[in-house]
Structures are given as C-alpha cells and as structure tokens.
C-alpha cells in the first residue's frame, strides 16, 4: 500500500515509483510542485513531491490503494544522534563529489596535456633554456597535485524526496483533508470526481479553463482533454442564461464539450452536456 504524507490537509507523494504507479495504473495525475535536482533554477518543469487534491487522496484511500499518515516528530529539533548521522551523510557526499570532480579534472587535463607541454616548452625557450626534456606523465601529475580540494560551500546539495531517517508515523482518516470531502460542497464534488474516475477517465483540475474538472481519454501528456466539467453543488441553485452561454462559448473556444454534473434527488450523479446547434445551445 502506498503511503501519502499529509501536511496541513494536503496529501503528498514523495516516492518516484509510487508516483509512476499512481499515474500509469490508477489514472491519478496530481500536481508536481517540487524542484528538479538536475535543473533547479527554473519553474517550467517541476518534480517531486506530487500534491494530490482532496478528491484524489480520498479516492485512493477508499479504494484501498493508499493510506494517509503524518510524522509529528518531523518538525522537532533533531537529537545529537540524528545530528551525527546527518553530519556523516554530509561528509560522505563531500568525499564522493570531491572524487568525482577530481576524476573529471584529470580527464580534462589529459586531453590538454599536449597544450600544457607546448606551453612549458615555450616558457623555457623564452628563458634561454635549450636542452629541454619534458615528461608528459610528470607534468600531468604536477597539474593534478595543484588541484584544490572541494570546499563544502561548493558542494551540490541533494534534494531528498523521502525522509531518510526513521521516525514515528500516525495514520489519519480522510476527514483531515483540506478542502473537506466529507462535508458541504466538497462531499458533492468528491462524489462527482469518483463517478467520473470510475468511468475510466483521467481527471485533472480545470481551473485554467474556468471549470472544476477536465476529462482526458488517456494520459494528459499524450492527449488533449475532451470534456470540461462544472459541478453543480446545490440542487436549488440556478444558472442564468448568461452563465450557460459563457460556459458553452468557452468550451467551443477551447475545442471541448461542456458538461454540467450534479447530484439528483436520489443521490445519484447525473451529467448534462451543452452543445452548440444552429447558433443555439
């Protein structure tokens, strides 16, 4: 079972294999919000953790795919033993990166050894030395000995995706999720989300298109959304003609079908599709 770490009502996925499993096998897309370690200074491409919406997290728990937990000791001051472990890990990282940098520098020097020898020869000739005997390996070793040690300030820092020190975990229920999927309009939206997901769609947020959900026939990386869904959270609420027209025209502009989803008086989910026909919705 996949563990979802909850922080301030939001469930997160920190493990890359869990992320791939949820996306490829369970059609849960979430939202990547972390920095990519190899490409950190940009925000066009994001990495772990993946933040799940309340509906996604509640569905995974209900289906027995995931469980929710929190780590109350995560924000506490580390003990002396934990500090020692962290210091040892930092020293290991420093030594590994020092060796990697030295190896890379040696490769660069080996490629430029002919230029180094020529420069040494020219320098000696300018000083009037004519009997010049230079050994490439000796010069290479001299240049290697000049390489400075890697200072801790310049070490590339790892961005851990999972907490690497064992700590206490507490299991939680879906009532801790925020926004709530148990009370009010959140409960209706969760029922609609579950209904659409069980129909086999990939369901993502639709805030960029002024709706609640976007429905994809496959992975959003490979397909465009087919439907844009707006949830009607109250049976007594009404939509004005202006709102109908705005929603319908928006769906046409982005080449999608507009869907109104609601919970009927029998507690079942129903959907109505708006389509343009002879200039009328």
N, C-alpha and C positions, 0 to 999 in steps of 0.2 A: 504494500500500500504506500502511496506517495504522501509524503508529509508536506503540508503547507504551513509556512511560518506566518503567523498573524501579528501585525504591528499596527496599533491604532485603528483596528477594524478592517484592515486591508490584508488579504492573503497574498503571499509571495512565493514564487518558485525560484530556488537558488541553484538547483542541480541541472546541468545541461541535459543529462539523459532523461530526467523527469520532464523537462520542457519539451524535448523531442517526442517523448511518449505521449504527452497530453495533446500535442498538436497533430501528430500523424495518426494516432489510434483513437483519439477521443474528440477530435474536432474542437479543441479548446485553444483559442489563439491568444487571449490575454493582451498585454501590452508590455514590451520590453522597455525598461526605464533606466538601465544601468549603462556604464561606460565600457567600451570595448578596450581591453588591456593593450592590444597592439595598435590601437588608433584612438587615443583618448581625447584629443583636443578637437572634437567636432561633435555635432548632435544630429547628423543626418542618418547615421547608422548606430543603433543602440544595442546593448547586450543585457545579460542577466543583471539583476533579477527580473523576473516577469511578474507584473502586478495583475492580479485577477479581479474582475468585477465581482460584486457580491453574488450575482446570479450564477456566474461560472463556478465560484467556490462552493456555493450551496448545492449546486447540481452534482459536482464531483463527490461531495460528502454523501449526498443522498444515494448516489449510485454505488457507493462503496469503493470508489476509486482512490479517494484521498481522505486524509483526516487533518483536522486543524489543531495546531498547538502553538504555544508561546514559550519563550525562555525567559522567565522572570529574572534570572541572575545575569542576563547578558549585559545589563547596564550598570551592574555593581562594580566597585573598584576591584581590580584583579588582586589575587593573593600573591605572596612572594614566590611561591612555587610556580604560579602561572606566569609571573614576570620572567622567571628564569627560563621557562620553556620558550617564551616569545623571544628573549634575547638570543637563545641558542638557534632558533629558527632564522633570526636576522643575520647572525654570523654565518650560518650555512649559506644563505642567499648571497651574502657578500663574497664569500670564498668561491662559490660557483660562478658568479658573474665576473670575478677577477680572473679566474682561469679562462673563461670564455673570451673575455676581452684580450687577454694575453695571446691566446691562440689566434685570434683574428688579426692582431697586430703583427704577429710573426708571419702570417700568410702574406700580409701586405708588404712587409719588409723583404720577404723572399722574392716577391715579384719585382721589387725595385732595387735589388742588390746590385745589378749592373750599373744603374744610375748612381748609386752610392759609391761604388768603386771608381767610376769615372770622375766623380766629384772629388774624392780623396786624391786621386792621381793628379788632377788639375791643380789642387791646392798645394801639393808637394812640389810640383813643377814650378809654380809661381814663387816658391821659396828657394829655388835653385837646386833642389834635390833631383838628381838624375837617375841614381840607382834605386829604382822603385820596385819593390816586391810586395804585392798586396794579396792576402789570402781572403777569399770570399767568406768562408766559414768563420774566420776570426773576426772579420768586420761585422758579420751578421750577429755573432754572439755579443760583440760590443754594443751594437744598437739595441739588442734585446735587454742587456743589462741596464740600459738607460731608461727603459720603460718605467714610468711612475706607477706606484700602487694605486688601485682604485679607492678613492675616498668614499666613505659611507654616504656623503652628501649626494654623490652622483649615481648611486645605485638605483636601478629601475625597480620600482615598488610593485609588488604583486597586488592584484585586486582580488581578494578571496571571494569565492561565490558561496561557500558554505562555512559555517563556524567550525574551525578545525580543532577546538578544544572541547572535550565532552562537558556538557552542562545539563542542568535539570530541565525537563520538558513537562509542560502541563497541557493535557488535552482539553480542547474547547468545543463548544457547540456552535451552530450556525447563527445563533442569536447575537453573537459578538460582532458579526459582520456589519460594516457600515458602508453605504446606506443599508438599512434593515431589509431583509427578505421575509420577515416574519409578520410585520405589522404594516398597516396602511397601504399606500400605493405600491410600496416595494414588494409586498406579497403578491399583488396582481401582476406586476412586471415579471416577477420570478416565474409565475405560472405560465405566462406568455413565452418567456425565454425557454423554459423547459419544453413547452409544446412545440416550438419551432425547432429546437435542437433534436427532439425525438423524431422529427420529420426527416432528418438526415442532412440538414443544412449546416454550413459553417456560419455561426452567428457572431458578429462583431458589433461594437458600438457604432452608432450612426450620427454622432454629434457633428461631424463635418458636413453632413447633409441635412441637418435640421430635423432628424428623426431619432427614434430610440435605438433601432437595430438595423443592420444591413445583413442581408442573406446572400450567401455565396453558394454556388453549386459544387465548389471544391475549395482547395486551399486558396486563401486570398492572394498569395504570392503568384499564383498561376491564373486566377480567374478574376473577372470583374463581378461586382455584386449585381444580382438580378432584381432583388426587391429591397425597398426601403420601408420599414415598418414603424408605424406610430402607434403607441399604446394608449388606449382609452381607459383611464384608471377609475372612472366613476360612471356608473350606468345612468346617472341623472344629468351628466354634463352634456352639453350640446356644442356642435361645431357650426360656426356661421358659414354662410356661402363663401365669404371671402377667404376663410381658412381652408375650405375644401378646394377652392380654385388655386390658392397659393401652393398647397401641398401637391396638387395634381400637376401644376405647371412646373414646379421644381423637379418632380420625378421625370417629366418629359425632357427637361433641360439636361439632366444627367443620365438619360437613357436607362431609366429603371422603372419598375412598376410600383405604384404607391399602394400600400396595404395599411388598413386600419384593423388593429387587433384589440379584442375586448373580451371580457368575461360575461357570459349571459346570465340570465336569472337562475339557471340550473347549475351554475358553477363551472360550465364548460367554456373552453376558449373557441371563439369564432373569429374569422377573418373576412374582411371585405376589401376587394381590390378596386381602385379607381383607375379608369382608362378613358382616354380622350376618344370621342366618336362624333364626327360631324361638328367639330368645334364645341362640343358639349361634354362635360364629364359624365 
